[in-house]
Amino acid sequence: MILDGNFIFTAIKYKLDIRDRLEKLLQGGEIKVFILKSALKELKSVGEKTKSATDFANTYCEIIDDDTVSGELPSDRLKAYIGKIPGRPTTS
């Protein structure tokens, strides 16, 4: 599951246990959480306000290196990254 920086920040702000909630949602299935490198950079750039969210992302998320794709926003970079996955069907 790819998490957005704003999602992590808001969940922590409201004291939600992200991992526990996701495990319950997926009924005990194995959970791997990811964050885009660009989203993590965005969190870090905000500063002290997002330190808990940044710490969570660094501790519990695997970081997807999206430096190889272009896009201004992390959402644009995610679309471009997914489009580069080999074997992925393309749409016209």
N, C-alpha and C positions, 0 to 999 in steps of 0.2 A: 504494500500500500504506500503510495507516495503522499507525504504530508506537506502541506503548505505552511510557510512560516507564520502566517496570520492565524491559521488553525491552531498551531502549537501554542502561540502566544495567548490566544483567547482561552483555550482549554486550561492552561496553567493559571491564567488570571482568575478563572472561576473555580480553581482548585480541583479540576477533574483529573483523575488518574487515566491518562490517555491509553496506556498499555492495557490496563484492566478493562476499560470500556471496550476497546477493540477486541480483546479476547472474548468478552461476553457477547459482543455483537456477532462475532464469527463462531460462536459456540465452541470455544476451546480449540479452534484450529491453530496451526502454527502461524505466527505473525512475523513478517519481516516488514519493517518500516524504512522508508527511504525519504530523503530530502534532496532537492537539487542543490548543487554547489552555489548556484546564483541566488537561490532563496536563502541559504544560510548566510551568504555575504550580505544580503539585504537585511536580515535580522541583526547581524553584527554591526552594520552601519548605523542602526538606530541608537545603539549604545546601551547604557546601564539599564534602561527600561525593559529591554528584551533579554537581559542576561540569563534569566531562568529558562526561557525558551531556547536560547542558543545552547545553553548547557545540556538541555534535554536532547536537542538535535545531535549534538556532538557525542553524547553518551549512547543514545538508543537508536539512532538512525544510521543507515548506510548512506553514504554520500554519493550521489550520481554526478559524475563530472560532465557538466554540460558546457564546458568551455569550447568544445569543438563545433558548437552550433551557434547561429546568430539569433538575435532577438533582444528587444529592449527589456521586456518583462520576463520573469521566470516562466509564466504561462506560455509565452511565445517560444521560449527556449525548449520547454517540454514538448510542445507540438513538433518543433523541428527535430528534436532528439528522437521522438517516437517514429517520425518519418524516415529516419536513417537506420532503423533496426532492420537487419537483413531478413528477408523472407516475409516481411510484413506486407500484406496486400495493400496496394495503392488504390486510391479513389480518383475518379476523373471528374 
